[in-house]
């Protein structure tokens, strides 16, 4: 945490018109969240999500492009290697740590794989924090939205959330595509739609359905959770029920 403070305070321009931020995929895991809530309690959180099947393929291939040795995807059904695992596609379990939902119904417990009231109490005691942070949630589809009206609204809403009048054009660019396209690297990448990965994709789909339902039904109902074109976001999340490989 000391290094983060040093980078934010000492190494960046100290200008009231400059917004400082930290991008960290693991930022709302419990250990980090506790520190953020303690030291950066006025900080807002922006969370981006995407269809878990496509997320897994992208994250796996990202590691490959960075010349990280990765095991077969089936290994990641039970293990986490270099941050990649199938279990991490249960995005809602981390979002639940923010303490923005009631956790009072059996339906919500089931989506979080909490079997009974004792499991819920244990989860709330060890994992859930009643955080003060405001949260802005978006699906990656919104960054590539071709609807000009919605795209403009997205920039305005996100800008308002972080206190910036004009964010300018949203550039949705995958720099990893341009990185390390050597034949031996391409050969190691996966196409999640291949039949060899059907077992992995099946679990990713189940995780995505649970996450989608929980986010739409509970998380987005919190007054602390904000979104842009919320009905469009809910439609994008509902499409997590559909295997993207069916379109390929």
TIBA-387002 format. One record per residue: x, y, z of N, C-alpha, C in turn; residue in three letters. Coordinates in steps of 0.001 Angstrom, whole numbers, padded with zeros to 6 digits, always signed. Layout:
REM residues N
XYZXYZXYZala/...
***
This chain:
REM residues 248
+000822-001198+000000+000000+000000+000000+000859+001252+000000unk/+002052+001164+000613+002962+002305+000659+003400+002685-000749unk/+003696+001683-001569+004128+001947-002942+003010+002598-003763unk/+001773+002179-003521+000641+002767-004234+000503+004240-003876unk/+000567+004534-002579+000461+005923-002130+001589+006759-002715unk/+002792+006208-002701+003949+006926-003240+003740+007254-004716unk/+003248+006259-005479+003032+006475-006912+001960+007522-007163unk/+000890+007486-006374-000219+008418-006575+000113+009837-006117unk/+000902+009947-005060+001176+011255-004475+002453+011890-005006unk/+003494+011079-005181+004798+011633-005522+005123+011560-007012unk/+004681+010514-007668+005136+010263-009036+004184+010763-010109unk/+003029+011304-009722+002068+011799-010700+001856+013296-010507unk/+001423+013995-011554+001217+015447-011450+000230+015806-010335unk/+000589+016754-009519-000296+017211-008447-001107+018396-008945unk/-002134+018093-009690-002971+019097-010327-004417+018738-010019unk/-005165+019701-009530-006557+019418-009177-007390+018959-010363unk/-006903+019237-011579-007637+018856-012778-007228+017480-013300unk/-006275+016839-012630-005810+015508-013030-006411+014467-012104unk/-007069+013486-012687-007655+012406-011901-006673+011250-011815unk/-006403+010798-010606-005489+009689-010393-006280+008398-010202unk/-005799+007333-010799-006492+006065-010661-005535+004896-010724unk/-006020+003756-010324-005232+002525-010334-006055+001442-010992unk/-005483+000779-011997-006159-000327-012665-005600-001633-012126unk/-006468-002408-011516-006013-003670-010927-007155-004679-010941unk/-007051-005737-011753-008135-006736-011827-008459-007392-010499unk/-007476-007471-009599-007724-008100-008299-008063-007107-007211unk/-008390-005882-007599-008566-004800-006636-009696-004971-005659unk/-010698-005795-005995-011802-005981-005052-011786-007362-004423unk/-010629-008034-004502-010456-009237-003689-010307-008775-002236unk/-010727-009584-001303-010851-009155+000092-009620-008473+000686unk/-008394-009037+000568-007244-008380+001207-007014-006963+000698unk/-007131-006779-000629-006916-005459-001214-008067-004523-000875unk/-009271-005061-000869-010443-004239-000601-010409-003682+000816unk/-009938-004470+001753-009830-003995+003137-008900-002797+003224unk/-007767-002872+002498-006817-001761+002532-007392-000536+001833unk/-008069-000758+000711-008631+000366-000022-009707+001063+000797unk/-010546+000276+001466-011598+000854+002290-011015+001636+003465unk/-009881+001181+003972-009242+001847+005106-008522+003124+004688unk/-007743+003050+003581-006879+004171+003211-007456+005059+002112unk/-008328+004499+001267-008880+005254+000138-010407+005195+000161unk/-010979+005513+001315-012417+005347+001507-013261+006295+000663unk/-012651+007363+000126-013397+008283-000737-013267+007908-002221unk/-012531+006865-002499-012272+006459-003883-013477+005749-004485unk/-013834+006131-005694-014875+005423-006435-014266+004255-007195unk/-015085+003265-007488-014610+002050-008154-015329+001884-009491unk/-014557+001621-010536-015123+001318-011850-014856-000150-012144unk/-015905-000900-012435-015777-002335-012696-016256-002639-014113unk/-015382-003229-014905-015754-003676-016243-015854-005189-016287unk/-016880-005700-016939-017074-007152-017050-017306-007512-018511unk/-017157-008784-018815-017485-009276-020151-017943-010716-020037unk/-018502-011249-021106-018978-012639-021112-017851-013551-020630unk/-018097-014377-019599-017037-015189-019019-016310-016111-019999unk/-017014-016628-021001-016354-017498-021985-015290-016705-022755unk/-015664-015514-023198-014727-014680-023951-013643-014113-023042unk/-014008-013822-021797-013024-013342-020814-011931-014383-020600unk/-012335-015633-020407-011353-016685-020137-010403-016849-021319unk/-010936-016918-022535-010092-017055-023711-009118-015888-023822unk/-009611-014678-023615-008779-013491-023733-007665-013478-022690unk/-008017-013805-021455-007039-013771-020360-005977-014853-020561unk/-006404-016044-020958-005473-017146-021211-004493-016766-022328unk/-005020-016265-023440-004171-015912-024581-003297-014700-024295unk/-003767-013827-023413-002948-012690-022983-001679-013187-022308unk/-001826-014167-021440-000650-014751-020778+000286-015395-021800unk/-000295-016094-022759+000523-016731-023791+001306-015678-024577unk/+000650-014579-024948+001315-013528-025711+002454-012879-024935unk/+002364-012953-023607+003438-012428-022773+004473-013503-022435unk/+004420-014600-023200+005386-015697-023105+005414-016338-021722unk/+004205-016442-021136+004039-017136-019870+003612-018566-020169unk/+004268-019518-019562+003905-020920-019764+002584-021222-019065unk/+001621-021693-019848+000307-021986-019295-000032-023461-019481unk/-000727-024052-018503-001152-025436-018645-002364-025536-019559unk/-002798-026753-019839-004026-026947-020606-005188-026314-019847unk/-006158-025728-020549-007288-025066-019877-008005-025964-018865unk/-008034-027279-019115-008723-028183-018189-008101-028143-016788unk/-006802-027900-016714-006131-027801-015414-006701-026633-014611unk/-007128-025610-015325-007605-024396-014672-009033-024525-014152unk/-009646-025680-014364-010942-025943-013747-010797-026041-012229unk/-009619-026476-011773-009405-026657-010336-008259-025816-009787unk/-007401-025312-010667-006236-024569-010202-006222-023156-010778unk/-005477-022277-010103-005229-020933-010622-003756-020833-010970unk/-003459-020479-012216-002082-020372-012681-001866-018993-013285unk/-000944-018257-012730-000658-016887-013186-001935-016041-013252unk/-002774-016231-012238-003988-015427-012127-005171-015938-012911unk/-004976-016955-013740-006052-017458-014599-006668-018708-013979unk/-007972-018697-013841-008690-019890-013396-010130-019775-013836unk/-010791-020894-013974-012208-020895-014334-013043-020297-013207unk/-012649-020555-011977-013406-020048-010824-013473-018524-010819unk/-012460-017868-011338-012450-016398-011330-013521-015814-012258unk/-014129-016663-013075-015220-016183-013931-016507-015974-013142unk/-016499-016354-011877-017651-016089-011011-017489-014663-010453unk/-017591-013704-011360-017319-012315-011034-018139-011828-009838unk/-019366-012326-009744-020271-011828-008712-019811-012146-007299unk/-019010-013195-007141-018550-013527-005796-017623-012437-005265unk/-016786-011871-006121-015956-010752-005689-016785-009486-005500unk/-017734-009252-006401-018576-008065-006268-019381-008102-004969unk/-019707-009301-004523-020477-009438-003276-019683-008948-002069unk/-018348-008976-002171-017515-008520-001063-017738-007042-000754unk/-018247-006294-001744-018449-004858-001563-019612-004541-000616unk/-020426-005557-000333-021511-005375+000623-022650-004513+000120unk/-022949-004601-001163-023995-003751-001749-025338-004457-001888unk/-025419-005725-001539-026677-006462-001686-027111-007006-000322unk/-028392-007314-000168-028903-007695+001157-028444-009057+001665unk/-028147-010002+000750-027777-011365+001162-028817-011936+002128unk/-030066-011684+001820-031126-012092+002741-032072-013131+002161unk/-031888-013504+000885-032817-014462+000274-032090-015738-000130unk/-032842-016831-000102-032277-018127-000505-031856-018083-001958unk/-032602-017342-002777-032265-017239-004203-030895-016607-004396unk/-030600-015549-003638-029280-014918-003748-028202-015843-003213unk/-028474-016530-002124-027493-017462-001561-027102-018517-002594unk/-028095-019048-003299-027819-020101-004282-026903-019605-005389unk/-027122-018386-005841-026287-017837-006913-024853-017656-006454unk/-024658-017480-005141-023321-017323-004580-022783-018639-004007unk/-023534-019720-004230-023156-021054-003739-023012-021084-002222unk/-023917-020415-001553-023975-020443-000098-025141-021351+000273unk/-024830-022475+000924-025811-023541+001085-026856-023282+002168unk/-026475-022561+003221-027421-022345+004311-027061-021060+005048unk/-027831-020759+006093-027629-019502+006822-026269-019442+007490unk/-025764-020582+007956-024432-020606+008574-023363-020222+007558unk/-023510-020736+006323-022548-020402+005266-022614-018913+004939unk/-023825-018364+004956-023991-016932+004683-023317-016105+005768unk/-023555-016459+007019-022961-015718+008128-021443-015792+008093unk/-020919-016949+007754-019466-017106+007650-018912-016264+006510unk/-019634-016263+005379-019238-015469+004213-019227-013982+004560unk/-020265-013535+005245-020370-012128+005599-019309-011726+006620unk/-018983-012617+007512-017997-012308+008547-016587-012251+007991unk/-016255-013169+007075-014883-013282+006594-014619-012531+005294unk/-015661-012301+004497-015449-011760+003151-016086-010396+002920unk/-017318-010242+003384-018100-009062+003000-017734-007857+003851unk/-017499-006732+003184-017253-005461+003858-018369-004488+003492unk/-018824-003728+004448-019818-002690+004154-019051-001469+003669unk/-018666-001505+002398-017767-000486+001869-018495+000827+001576unk/-017771+001944+001691-018372+003247+001406-018287+003631-000066unk/-017654+002807-000870-017352+003177-002245-018585+003171-003149unk/-018650+004169-004029-019616+004165-005108-019021+003343-006253unk/-019856+002608-006967-019383+001691-008005-020058+002010-009334unk/-019258+002044-010393-019789+002193-011756-019513+000887-012488unk/-020564+000230-012947-020425-001065-013623-020721-000921-015103unk/-019872-001531-015930-020133-001542-017371-019746-002891-017954unk/-020355-003229-019080-019967-004398-019860-019101-003915-021014unk/-018105-004710-021383-017174-004286-022423-017892-003973-023736unk/-019072-004546-023945-019860-004227-025150-020159-002733-025239unk/-020274-002089-024093-020612-000664-024091-019469+000194-024619unk/-018251-000298-024540-017102+000463-025023-016983+000380-026542unk/-017639-000597-027137-017600-000763-028590-018983-000551-029203unk/-019855+000119-028458-021231+000313-028903-021265+001238-030125unk/-021891+000772-031202-021957+001567-032436-023127+002554-032413unk/-023991+002432-031410-025092+003377-031271-024530+004689-030724unk/-024543+005726-031538-023898+006991-031185-024529+007610-029941unk/-025847+007563-029853-026536+008160-028707-026118+007484-027412unk/-026125+006153-027405-025732+005420-026196-024248+005615-025895unk/-023424+005629-026944-021989+005810-026758-021688+007165-026129unk/-022368+008209-026621-022190+009542-026044-022669+009574-024600unk/-023775+008917-024335-024313+008860-022982-023350+008130-022043unk/-022741+007063-022547-021785+006305-021743-020620+007197-021315unk/-020075+007968-022262-018970+008875-021940-019404+009933-020926unk/-020587+010451-021106-021079+011482-020193-021290+010923-018788unk/-021906+009744-018709-022196+009153-017398-020914+008758-016671unk/-019976+008164-017406-018709+007777-016784-017926+009020-016367unk/-017932+010038-017225-017251+011279-016891-017825+011927-015643unk/-019148+011941-015555-019795+012507-014366-019424+011722-013118unk/-019327+010407-013260-019000+009551-012120-017618+009867-011563unk/-016648+010141-012442-015286+010410-011978-014963+011903-011904unk/-015943+012730-012249-015737+014161-012124-014966+014795-013261unk/-015169+014287-014480-014510+014837-015666-015593+015297-016636unk/-015474+016530-017108-016509+017093-017976-016573+016423-019343unk/-015414+016141-019932-015391+015576-021285-014310+014515-021380unk/-014725+013270-021470-013755+012174-021578-013192+012052-022983unk/-013860+012648-023966-013409+012478-025340-013819+011119-025869unk/-013399+010794-027095-013772+009505-027698-013278+008327-026869unk/-014107+007286-026778-013703+006059-026091-013025+005156-027096unk/-011745+004894-026874-010971+004064-027793-010959+002636-027288unk/-011663+001759-027985-011673+000342-027623-010658-000367-028500unk/-009456-000532-027967-008362-001094-028745-007690-002206-027965unk/-007560-003347-028588-006916-004487-027946-005442-004507-028341unk/-004598-003950-027481-003170-003882-027799-002520-005257-027796unk/-003136-006205-027099-002550-007544-027061-002551-008203-028440unk/-003513-007808-029286-003594-008372-030633-002337-008041-031427unk/-001776-006862-031156-000613-006408-031900+000695-006949-031327unk/+000604-007612-030204+001802-007998-029476+002157-009464-029705unk/+003384-009709-030071+003952-011043-030118+003100-012020-030933unk/+003106-011829-032244+002346-012714-033121+003223-013767-033780unk/+004312-014107-033132+005193-015138-033660+004410-016447-033819unk/+004716-017236-034845+003966-018477-035092+003921-019414-033885unk/+005038-019522-033160+005054-020437-032011+004145-019939-030882unk/+003963-018622-030801+003056-018059-029800+001606-018299-030224unk/+001320-018056-031496-000039-018279-031997-000461-019732-031829unk/+000490-020639-031984+000179-022071-031883-000246-022472-030474unk/+000192-021715-029478-000126-022034-028088-001444-021425-027632unk/-001961-020475-028409-003212-019833-028019-004391-020786-028212unk/-005456-020514-027485-006627-021383-027574-007770-020695-028294unk/-008589-021506-028932-009909-021078-029406-010902-021789-028495unk/-011517-021037-027602-012373-021625-026577-013540-022393-027182unk/-013843-022139-028460-014960-022821-029122-014594-024208-029644unk/-013318-024557-029620-012907-025897-030048-013545-026954-029156unk/-013875-028075-029752-014531-029156-028998-013683-029627-027818unk/-012368-029486-027925-011476-029915-026849-011723-029146-025554unk/-012371-027976-025677-012595-027140-024497-014060-027115-024066unk/-014845-028052-024555-016271-028070-024231-016511-028154-022725unk/-015704-028962-022022-015905-029121-020580-015615-027825-019829unk/-014590-027108-020267-014265-025830-019647-015361-024811-019940unk/-015801-024780-021177-016821-023809-021574-018140-024071-020845unk/-018453-025316-020597-019686-025652-019876-019695-025018-018487unk/-018571-025098-017789-018490-024506-016450-018502-022985-016537unk/-017790-022436-017523-017785-020986-017710-019199-020464-017971unk/-019974-021207-018752-021346-020803-019035-022188-020814-017761unk/-022053-021838-016956-022818-021907-015697-022429-020755-014783unk/-021129-020478-014688-020679-019366-013858-021233-018042-014378unk/-021241-017900-015700-021741-016670-016306-023223-016461-016059unk/-023989-017540-016129-025427-017432-015873-025693-016994-014433unk/-024956-017592-013494-025108-017200-012087-024725-015733-011894unk/-023597-015338-012475-023113-013961-012324-024099-012973-012929unk/-024593-013288-014122-025529-012409-014803-026792-012193-013981unk/-027350-013272-013478-028585-013165-012710-028364-012364-011422unk/-027261-012638-010749-026985-011936-009486-026770-010447-009722unk/-026002-010100-010737-025726-008684-011022-027014-007948-011366unk/-027829-008557-012253-029052-007883-012692-030103-007798-011592unk/-030203-008852-010801-031277-008931-009812-030942-008220-008511unk/-029676-008265-008119-029318-007745-006799-028330-006567-006852unk/-027236-006726-007543-026169-005724-007489-026615-004380-008066unk/-027252-004418-009229-027662-003170-009876-028809-002467-009159unk/-029410-003137-008188-030490-002530-007420-029969-001648-006286unk/-028676-001718-006002-028097-000913-004926-028013+000556-005329unk/-028277+001439-004390-028150+002876-004639-026698+003295-004821unk/-025775+002449-004409-024347+002748-004537-023764+002274-005862unk/-024565+001593-006659-024085+001037-007931-024705+001822-009081unk/-023851+002309-009971-024282+003169-011065-023967+002509-012410unk/-024731+002877-013421-024482+002346-014757-025001+003340-015782unk/-024609+003136-017019-025063+003977-018126-025957+003144-019033unk/-027053+003739-019498-028014+002994-020326-028249+001627-019680unk/-028769+001668-018470-028824+000463-017632-029612-000683-018270unk/-030652-000366-019020-031408-001439-019667-030565-002129-020730unk/-029773-001347-021456-028866-001931-022441-027816-002792-021754unk/-027314-002327-020615-026353-003125-019844-026990-004438-019409unk/-028222-004382-018930-028899-005606-018491-029103-006573-019654unk/-029374-006020-020837-029518-006875-022016-028189-007554-022355unk/-027094-006807-022250-025776-007385-022517-025465-008485-021506unk/-025798-008248-020253-025567-009251-019217-026446-010479-019429unk/-027671-010271-019895-028579-011393-020151-028040-012296-021244unk/-027247-011734-022147-026671-012541-023227-025579-013486-022726unk/-025211-013375-021464-024281-014355-020894-024925-015733-020804unk/-026233-015788-020936-026932-017070-020970-026749-017781-022304unk/-026202-017079-023281-026028-017635-024620-024557-017936-024858unk/-024267-019134-025296-022886-019536-025611-022413-018754-026846unk/-021396-017914-026717-020943-017140-027888-020422-018014-028997unk/-020075-019251-028695-019570-020153-029732-020659-020602-030680unk/-021907-020420-030290-023013-020767-031174-023054-019843-032389unk/-022451-018652-032250-022450-017676-033353-021268-017870-034288unk/-020322-018701-033893-019087-018826-034676-019180-019958-035691unk/
***
